[in-house]
Amino acid sequence: MTPLTLLLQAAPDQNFGLRMMLNFALIIPIFYFLLIRPQMKERKRHEQMVEGVKKGDEIVTNGGLIGKIVHADGNRLTLRTGDNTRVTVDRGRVAAVLDVKGEPKEE
């Protein structure tokens, strides 16, 4: 061991508590801006998209079903997925609203 290493190990840290509080004070805003805020923005965007779906829109569900909305009632949507196939899904399970080309709409 070098003398410097021994000196650093032997010296008690007088500002340990202050440094720990400063570290936590820096971590909280980092978590907010990197994790919490983007998630809140995405949830708000999704809620607006789900509220805006209407009869005639073509959507994709979280389960991968693609269909056209034939009936919208409260929290339930009825999709036409084939010629004679109709499926009822929860409104909150809409993953994307498709445009005419079959690609997700950018809002």
C-alpha positions, 0 to 999 in steps of 0.5 A: 500500500502506498502512503497516500492510500493509507492516509485516505483510509485513515482520514474520517470524512467530515462531509459525508452526510452533506454529500449524501444529501447532495447526491439524493438532491441530484438523483431526484430531478434526474429520475423525474426528467428521465423516467417520470415526465416522459411516461406522463407525457406518453400516457397523456398522448395515449389517453387523447388518442383513445378518447378520439377514436370514432366509428370508421377508424381503423385501429390496432389493439395491443394484442395485434388485432387490426380492424375497423370500428363499427360501434363505439359505446363507452369503454367498449369498441366493436371491430370488424376484423374480417367479412363476418367477424366482429370483436369487442375490445376495451377502449384502453387496449387501442395501441394505434390508430391507422391512416389510409395507408395502414401506418400509425397516424402521427399527431 
